[in-house]
Amino acid sequence: SMEAEGMVAEALDLVKIHKNIVIKIPMCAEGLKACSKLTKLGIKTNVTLIFSAQQALLAARAGATYVSPFIGRLDDVGANGVDVVADIAAIFRQFDIHSEIIAASIRTPDDVVNAALVGADIATVPYPVLMKCIDHPLTTQGIARFLKDWESVPKK
């Protein structure tokens, strides 16, 4: 639904599935209304499709448990997504806002690190990017060297 009442009705059905369900709400006027109502009912929300610090502040003030700025999509249009996350984190610190920041639309391992450095609490990381975070040529070389050294140890 794109109306607050419909979003709330859908959320009430979804939270019956499990106590850990978080309702994803689009950043729009009706979404903010739904977020506020759901928060008052004790239901966790993630306001998504955040592209500015202003939007994140509005979502947080509506009671969002999480706000999701989209780093990669901002970068795609010539903005700096990590800078937006930094601005959001600074505002949240300044006003002791407890909404958590989920860095979304992560495209590179550097996005992961930079989002963390500026204050993102969580990141949604695609599997290929996660694997790039794990792998490093010096680690691969080091493991090969350790295995070679182990082979040279006299066995009983």
RAZICOR-V330449 format. One line per field, one symbol per residue. phi: phi as a letter, one per 30 degrees, with the letter a starting at -180 (. if undefined). A space follows every 50 residues. Layout:
phi: ???
This chain:
phi: .ccedddddddddddddadcdcddbddaedddddeddddddicdbbdcid baddddddddddjedbbbdcedddedcjdcdddddddddddddechdcdc ccdchdcbededdddddckddbbccdeededddddaeddedddededddd ddddcd
